[in-house]
């Protein structure tokens, strides 16, 4: 199966072309979130290096969140356009699961990929490696550092990603006396190749209804709900409990 995999969920951008488990081309760039300008040229260059044309592809795999709202929209939109135009499979993979996949050798630790959501909040999940595959033990979610620290107490955790390192001082205080460690810098970057491998293991989605998993309301939705109390962001009345 010939696959194009792309991740734009955070500051780095990673694109890879695979044939089954063989890597044909991969580019990972650490940018100041210029994905709108860079993604299309990187896709074209990757296909050229792999010796493939778009019509040769059989599946598009994309990180579907959580992460940067803008980055996710750019990546998912590109993936949907390609999948619809080429009439091929579209598969979404958690951007946090992708980071955790960097650490499959750490079978004795709880893998905790983290994106910084600002103001001492994060996007995070927790995974264990079982039979060489990732098992999700804490669903990907938006939560405070305090909430995440409570989950991690008593667990031997490996904190993954730049987002984790942004809060080293806070984790030092919240996890005093606990057993945890940080990844090496190279394990903080997403891999388009690993994304493609993960995407081979998942079922395709419906292209028309495929959307990013933001895991929290956008600022526009929050402001709308403040102006329309009693309704959710889609205009549906919400009964208070």
Phi, psi and omega in degrees: 000128179266124189233140167250123180243137181216138179232122176228026189285341180218198185300317177289157174235133178224132179228136179218153174239128182233154165236109190056239181262004181271127176279124179261326179197145178208138175225128175234124181237141174255107188240169174273055178053051176257037186298328181296330180270335192257329190301309183300312177299324180292320176299312181299317180294321180295317178296320179297315179297326180280351181073029182239157171251159180309321183292349177280342185290149179240346181204141172249129177242132183222143172290125187253010175120170002283182180152205179293129178305309183296314180300316180296318180298319181296311182293314182293320178298313179299317181296319180293318179298315180295314182296319181290317182294318182273350182056054180231174183296147171235127182231133176257142179229139177302131178292334176284319175301323179299316178295319179299330181295343175294342191239035182298340179284345183272072186283347183258006184238158169273121183271125186233088175288139187223131168249140178286121177255009175075159178055042178060034170238153183219162162261126183208160172214176177223139185224150169239153176267121180227120181055040176079003180236159181277132176244121182281122180246349171222112183305144175306133182199168174262122182208166180280163176299323180298315179296318179294318180298322178298320178294323187281342183299131181085000180245145176275100191252147171244113182271126190242134172110159177299326180301324178293317183290337177295340184240033182300320181297318180292318179295325179302321180281314185289331183247030179302127180084354180270163180261112178204162181211168177248153178284161170290154184307324182292339178273000177271353183258141177288152178241119176300327179296311178297325177299316179297321178295317178297323182291339177287339185268356187246158181279145178295155177255165172286123185299315186297326185258004183288127179222158176294154175261091183287326179069005169201161180290146172288164179299322179297320179293320178298314180296322179297316181293329176294327180274345181231067181301142180092355178238154173273183185293349180258005177090006179272135178293137182247127179276127179284139180259000000 
